[in-house]
């Protein structure tokens, strides 16, 4: 763990809060990232309503509190997240944060949702730079690589194009994201382009710890590990997931029972889920999406102070009652199958 990172600015940061944050080097990069990062998928309609004014205040509060890595992408709100984030960052010192965005996933229409071609990759990075009002993006990630028609497209078009953009100084590092870690591993093994980071989501949570099986491989290749969505995209919260969540009804019901138990005891399941994530040693940072300051402050409280005594008792009971021995823990292949079915029918 490291003390103040290079992103710390005395005239900008809340030194008291920042000193309670922990920092780690992100793989072999020169990025020293906070153990809690800010996801901005909620800066769109994907997770309910959001306000530009609230997002601005949220970003400033998050950064001043010591969070220094922000994640976005053109898929979230189909450009909305990047546009709103660009407005939020206009008056923020560029040296106070790192930012990761993505290429490859774009529109709601199945025919236009994914495009990993060299041409679209270059266009997408240029568009992201304009939306974010930046000269460079720290980490540009290939979004959900498992949805590519073939990994050859990723290996021969997407990644080489990102390498060109890196050489031009428009991005500083290249990463990949996806749900099946086996596919991320395959891309890393076959790529001639240096991959510096992976983003794995919902795979190291209270219900699914499968990311742990792959962390030794990532670490052996000096790859930074971003553990996203320790809340299981809403499954592990008292409010529950959005209607579009791909988990089975059985898994949703199990998590709902856990949430009900938390409500009965006056505890928020989301705080327990974040605490679980923070206790995992493998990842370099936990990426958690929020779109209001109430959630942000709750997350920061868990980072800075851990759980209260009552919360700890409920935490242990929830794991024992609902999640120990859980046979169904994930939904690998569900979204990919649905996408292929929708894509096929779209062309009929």
Steps between C-alpha positions, in 0.01 A plus 500: 500500500618854427443840659398806299500417128633728224143620447487666844480883490515683833294795374226270363466189716350447843819379661325334796276287276772432246734363766236243593503365145741221408686492169663233288696492178277384215695208358810611311356845422617816673145561628470497879128439548267533798357175635153641424438630148204686353284333234279734297265256329237665721560832323228384259156339497648155560458524877210743527491877482810711544555875530791687341529730801507203738757320284725808504486522879549124527813494282657790686420345839633159391828642373555727799443199726788312337334298223721547197387247238181558299347253254265580213425385146286575194263211581366661819199699392638467145736794548316674784743392773804636314322827419388559859839401637665744259288779647582386854875511437518840330625685808685212666882486485593236240789377712259409784352194332545212259225405260412179322261476207416230248457402136296227339151529654269782396128493414183329625415366153652147476621578146697801628583391853850367436767607254862398563631606159813713464301785340237515774762463774688808382179698453380399845816615678487835320134538597570412863776761517256764371221399736733494799674822385840339553829477312565142611329211679706304750356152436306405187330163536346264248148458634356149548738313272290182512243665270741537209404286198848350536791572730703545181327837457614604847853374442548626144295822489391640837817456701745603222293815440514582871877450485514758220298744710728432796802579283327827404457591868120497492482211747763388750410137575290223345259277688225246437172429676257210502285268707672164431853520640594204283455720192703784652777250571490371141530850357799574722671175401453563127551877479813648347392838645583565865186485715548691824166455678195279521159600630300207635150573625284315755754216522639570847196561718316347793339253257772432241874487568609353165733794424736360764573204270648738240678761713827298518508494118436875474760577764757279329456719192521825705145589402298739714177350633187717526225325694176662387151474644550328833127570536423254220347776284245567772435141613681562827311809610180553695333653193586206277598495132355679199242307292758428228732306735600167335513284814251216537187542707639252751816704556303825513266346758791382714650850502156647569470280810839624615389859441178441693699364792718812490195726494352320800820577687532860382808432291581579136616191308700722265730605784565136585574422134751785478666393825539147360665641187739718696621197694618321182876525446533429126341800324678835477179701524126450546286678245158597634240700309304773680294794376428688822700623798303302758625174350848646458521597866372160609773332291768735632388427855553126444842568347607729785332337800398147404172356631330576829472218754138426409580504129783253555264258674251527215783465245608168650141378528415591139797304367415200720122500439475591134830473315704214648463198275311699237515289182378760251725804524527653151337537159786433260379454143148634561557846352710367213230249405230766514709738292559240230129415490402867476765569239380210286134606521595861424625396158196286411 
